[in-house]
Amino acid sequence: MNTKDYQFIPPSKAMKWTGIIATIGMYIVNLVGFLDTQTGSALGCGPDWPLCNGQVIPNLNNIHVVIEFTHRMLVGGFALLATIYMIWALIRYRSFVEVRIFSLVGIGFIVVQSVLGALAVVFVNPPTVLALHLGFGLLAMVGVALLTVFLFQLDAESGHRRSGISFRQDTPISTKRWVWGTWIYTYIAIYWGSYVAFRGAGEACPTWPLCNGKVFPGFSGAVGLDFIHRLAAVGLAILTVLLLGNLRHYKATRPDLYKGAFWLFIAVIAQIITGANLALSHVATGPYLLHIATLMLLFADISYLVLQVIPLSKAEQPNVEPESGWSSRQVHNPQG
Ligand code: HEM
């Protein structure tokens, strides 16, 4: 089996590098976006958009102006790069349903996020809407990241070489349910964390592991919101251990699934540690950013697992039997 057996042109180096840069860029854009919200800098440019305090380049004499203006510049640069990259991938590899889905998710949520971000400057939104806004930013990042992983898989598949990134094979429905269930639970837990932050309840339990010295502080008020956030974290830790147990029989045959679940477990532990550190720091900015940085890795990991259990699209159906444990496939030419 060699490259000629494949009828599509593998992604170029330029496209793969653009994907890596766009993914890292979206990660940074999200991080600075969270910083923007946490430091109350969203109005650093006043109610102006796209201008900042009525100027193209504002007077950077105030930290809120610096943060908001940097966020806008990063969005302008990386979100634009990511959009161009996804359109490029769509043009080249549109016959792959994964490319269509991830590009549309990425582009769609970048647009929704930009519109909501601009509206948030002009209108005061309720915490329920603001919390959604942050989740959309994560979905945009994940769209770009999964598209990049998929293009690397196509490249590895076309060259028929191991790259550390396995191409997918179909999995039983029970595996899909476990992975999708964990993804949905994680997304809800993230939404709740964001809701707690927007309700200003993050400091209600400034102690850890107990909340104000109580095992059960109750579910009412700010303490209740904060306590549910901690319970959700315990729930996620249990779910991740169960997922790992469920996927352990894939250790030899599908290391991508097993390793993905293992790293998810590590990410959840890191999330809990950074969460405890954040609570004990009385929600200081540095620990906050650390909590968000691990959160995005955690979410990227579980989203990668989702990609790995998505059924193969028609364009990827194998018509050659796997050789020595590495699947060989003929793939239709996406160029038409
Ligand atoms: C493992 C699951 C966890 C997830 C997915 C998670 C997620 C989040 C998210 C999304 C935010 C809000 C960021 C924002 O929108 O500004 C947040 C904030 C926060 N989290 Fe977590 N977290 C987890 C665990 C924990 C744990 C175990 C603790 C404490 C022991 C904790 C303490 C906090 C605190 C104090 C805040 C700040 C709220 C504020 O800004 O007022 N988190 N978390």
Boltz pocket constraint, residues with backbone or C-beta under 6 A from the ligand:
constraints:
  - pocket:
      binder: B
      contacts: [[A, 34], [A, 37], [A, 38], [A, 134], [A, 186], [A, 189], [A, 190], [A, 191], [A, 192], [A, 193], [A, 194], [A, 195], [A, 196], [A, 197], [A, 198], [A, 200], [A, 201], [A, 202], [A, 203], [A, 207], [A, 208], [A, 229], [A, 230], [A, 232], [A, 233], [A, 234], [A, 236], [A, 268], [A, 271], [A, 272], [A, 273], [A, 274], [A, 275], [A, 276], [A, 277], [A, 278], [A, 279], [A, 283], [A, 291], [A, 295]]
      max_distance: 6.0
